[in-house]
């Protein structure tokens, strides 16, 4: 019975860890890259059209990793404006 409970506990811990990792990956990596790809696709389709400014969350609540991606998105947007 103890081994069965240990196995169940281990499965629960691994499942919770996988869910947290997936959420963090989605928030920190996939969403910002998707926004940047959208801006670049808009510029590739028609470089003369001014891209819409991306919507950013308040910068006080973001950590350093998110701030880097936000700055990269702003840079891509500025390059689009210069075109």
N, C-alpha and C positions, 0 to 999 in steps of 0.2 A: 504494500500500500504506500509506503514511504517513497519508493522509486517512482510509482505512478504519479504521486503528487509533485515530486521533483521535476518530472518530465512535463507535466502540465504547467508548472510555474515557469520553467525554462521557455516553453512555447509562448506563454503570455508575455514574458520579458522581451523575447526576440521579436514578437509581433508589434509590441509597443515601440520598440526601437526602430523597426522598419518603417512604421507609420510616421514617426517623428522625423526620420531621415528623409523620407519622401516629401513631407511638407516643407522642410527646410530647403531641399533641393529645388522644389517648385518655386518657392518664394525668392531665393537668392540667386538662382542661375537661370532657370527656364523662362520665367516671366520677363526679366530685363532683356534677355537675348531675343525673345519674341518681339518685344517693342522695337529693338534696334533693327531687326530684320524687316519689320513692317515699314520703318522709315526708309531703309535702303531700297526696298522694293518700290516704294512710292517714287523715290528719286530715279530709279532705273526705268520705270515705266514712262515718266515724262519729267526730265530734269528742269523744265521751265516752270512747272507748277510748284508754287511755294508749299512746302509740307506743313501740315497742321502741327502746332506745338504739342509735344507730348505732355500728358498730365503727370505731374510729380506730386508725391505726398509731401507733407511738411518735413523739412530736412532735420528738424530737431529730434524726431523719433527714430531716425535711421541710424544703423550702425555703420562702421567704416566700410565694410564690404558693399553694402547697398549704396553708399555715397559714391564709391568708385564707378559703379555701373550707371548711376544717375549722371555723373559728370561725363561719362562716355556717351550717353544718350544725348546730353545737351550739346556735346561737341559734334556729333553726327548731325543734329538738327541745325547747328550753326553753319556747318559745311553745306548743307542743303540750301540754306538761305543765301549763301554766297554764290551758289550756282545760279 
